[in-house]
Amino acid sequence: MTKIQNGNSSIIGTAFARDRSSKLAVLNMNKAQYAPKGTVVSLLLNSPYIEEWKEVNKQIRKRKKLPEVPIDPNVAACIKTTKVYDDKGHFEFTNLQPGEYLVMTTFGYTHRYLYSYYAGENVTMHASGAVLGSTPVYGTASASTGATADIEQKVTIEKDGDKVEVKLKDTM
């Protein structure tokens, strides 16, 4: 607990997502989707326990048969939180000591995109009724879908007094 309360270092950052996985997307109309104001960002000191806890839960999620293992209440009591304070996803943790930390956040956003689709054929015909040729016709449209950014990043503070900048970016 003292590692996250009695130091002179800070972590400042920006949380955002970029959705690049949509199969229909031709152009992502909103390139960066910033975490909304008020989004909770969590910080915890990384340790062998945390690494093992994450790995066990990762294996449980893959198999989808058991509930995930909850974090030890003593460790949970040492999680420091802050909130995004503007519309550009900015957050800050202060009074930290040197060490390796995990910074995590989750937020929803709307992914808006343009896509093209096959709309039919343009047929050229002779006056006699014979088909001379055809060309495909494509249309474009826009749509949106809900998406979730789930971001976790390791951050190391080397020495007391350091100010570490971080970009929590989720590229889906």
Salt bridges, closest charged atoms under 4 A:
ASP19 OD2 - HIS111 ND1 3.72
GLU51 OE2 - LYS54 NZ 3.89
GLU51 OE2 - LYS154 NZ 3.27
GLU68 OE1 - ARG61 NH1 3.11
ASP86 OD2 - HIS90 ND1 2.71
GLU152 OE2 - LYS54 NZ 2.62
ASP162 OD1 - LYS159 NZ 3.18
